[in-house]
Amino acid sequence: MSHHHDHSGHSHQHGDDGHDHSDEVQPALQSLIWKQIDFESIRTLNESETDQGAKIVEKTWPQRLDAEPLLKSDADEQLLMFIPFTGVVKLHALLVRSSEDSSAPKTLKLFSNRDDLDFSTVSDLPATQVFELSQTSEVQELPVKRSLFGNTYNLSLFIEDNYGHEATRVYWIGFKGDFMSLNREPVEVLYEKAANPKDHTLAHGVGDMASQGTRHGM
């Protein structure tokens, strides 16, 4: 509903010839969180084949419309994915591509910084944000409430139901946001200043703390 792409004559920065995605490449790539995902640690419950969930997240932006690999649920229509990042993400939007048929996910519950969820617990917990997805093969961009996702280390996605099919199918999942690497920049700055006595005017006392640490630390 609110996520419909405009295919009418309003040509809002879109081309006239159906190359709708060409104009989206630059802004999308600038804020796309991809290489900062910890792909090896992705877990998906109720996937019909091992690592299907990880494989659809590993698809790059140019591969987002590819039919394979795809994630398909197994015993019923529900899916639960755990996706960790290699640092801290300020999440702006979730990107999902599914299908036009009844296998498209309907209710998607998003949880921030929960690495302990399974099907026995996830249904009873309040989600950080809930989305209702459309039946479409277009990429749906789902803006999040940024104040709730400003310090995100991992995300859990619970697909609760679909539009009536016995199995749910998802072809691509992506993220938009800002990324901060974990501890690396502050640590580099601290060691630089501790190693250079001339920097005392910039950070008085940092050198003293560092020297105490080397004496008593290890």
Disulfide bonds with the S-S distance in Angstrom:
none
